[in-house]
Amino acid sequence: MAATVSEPALLVALTGDVTIDASRPMTVGQERFVDVSHHVTVRLNGFAAVQLLRIDLLTPPAPREAK
């Protein structure tokens, strides 16, 4: 599956073994931020169905504070 977002979005893996943009496979509960107009490719690494939660954001998330 491939998509381009028109606003910032947060993708949350509801099932495991999902790869976004050829990165490491995501585990259940792991999230990935997708910036505006960024093209994303979601790939399944097994034979089960993929479930992702897409949360469209009005603004990008705040930067994480250094520890």
Contact map, one row per residue, 1 for C-alpha under 8 A:
1110000000000000000000000000000000000000111000000000000000000000000
1111000000000000000000000000000000000011110000000000000000000000000
1111100000000000000000000000000000000011100000000000000000000000000
0111110000000000000000000000000000001111000000000000000000000000000
0011111110000000000000000000000001111110000000000000000000000000000
0001111100000000000000000000000000011000000000000000000000000000000
0000111110000000000000000000000000111000000000000000000111000000000
0000111111000000000000000000000011110000000000000000000111110000000
0000101111100000000000000000000011110000000000000000011110000000000
0000000111110000000000000000001111000000000000000000111110000000000
0000000011111000000000000000001111000000000000000001111000000000000
0000000001111100000000000001111100000000000000000001110000000000000
0000000000111111010000000111111000000000000000000011100000000000000
0000000000011111000000000001100000000000000000000111100000000000000
0000000000001111110000000011100000000000000000000111000000000000000
0000000000001111110000001111000000000000000000000100000000000000000
0000000000000011111000001110000000000000000111000000000000000000000
0000000000001011111100001110000000000000011110000100000000000000000
0000000000000000111111111100000000000000011110000000000000000000000
0000000000000000011111111100000000000001111000000000000000000000000
0000000000000000001111100000000000000001111000000000000000000000000
0000000000000000001111110000000000000000100000000000000000000000000
0000000000000000001111111000000000000000000000000000000000000000000
0000000000000000001101111100000000000000000000000000000000000000000
0000000000000001111100111110000000000000000010000000000000000000000
0000000000001001111100011111011000000000000000000000000000000000000
0000000000001011110000001111110000000000000000000000000000000000000
0000000000011111000000000111110000000000000000000000000000000000000
0000000000011110000000000011111000000000000000000000000000000000000
0000000000011000000000000111111100000000000000000000000000000000000
0000000001111000000000000100111110000000000000000000000000000000000
0000000001110000000000000000011111000000000000000000000000000000000
0000000111100000000000000000001111100000000000000000000000000000000
0000100111100000000000000000000111110101000000000000000000000000000
0000101110000000000000000000000011111100000000000000000000010000000
0000111110000000000000000000000001111100000000000000000000000000000
0001111000000000000000000000000000111110000000000000000000000000000
0001100000000000000000000000000001111111000000000000000000000000000
0111100000000000000000000000000000001111100000000000000000000000000
0111000000000000000110000000000001000111110000000000000000000000000
1110000000000000000111000000000000000011111000000000000000000000000
1100000000000000011110000000000000000001111100000000000000000000000
1000000000000000011110000000000000000000111110000000000000000000000
0000000000000000111000000000000000000000011111111100000000000000000
0000000000000000111000001000000000000000001111100000000000000000000
0000000000000000100000000000000000000000000111110000000000000000000
0000000000000000000000000000000000000000000111111000000000000000000
0000000000000000000000000000000000000000000101111100000000000000000
0000000000000000000000000000000000000000000100111110000000000000000
0000000000000111010000000000000000000000000100011111000000000000000
0000000000001110000000000000000000000000000000001111100000000000000
0000000000111110000000000000000000000000000000000111110000000000000
0000000001111100000000000000000000000000000000000011111000000000000
0000000011110000000000000000000000000000000000000001111100000000000
0000000011100000000000000000000000000000000000000000111110000000000
0000001111000000000000000000000000000000000000000000011111000000000
0000001111000000000000000000000000000000000000000000001111110000000
0000001100000000000000000000000000000000000000000000000111110000000
0000000100000000000000000000000000000000000000000000000011111000000
0000000100000000000000000000000000100000000000000000000011111100000
0000000000000000000000000000000000000000000000000000000000111110000
0000000000000000000000000000000000000000000000000000000000011111000
0000000000000000000000000000000000000000000000000000000000001111100
0000000000000000000000000000000000000000000000000000000000000111110
0000000000000000000000000000000000000000000000000000000000000011111
0000000000000000000000000000000000000000000000000000000000000001111
0000000000000000000000000000000000000000000000000000000000000000111
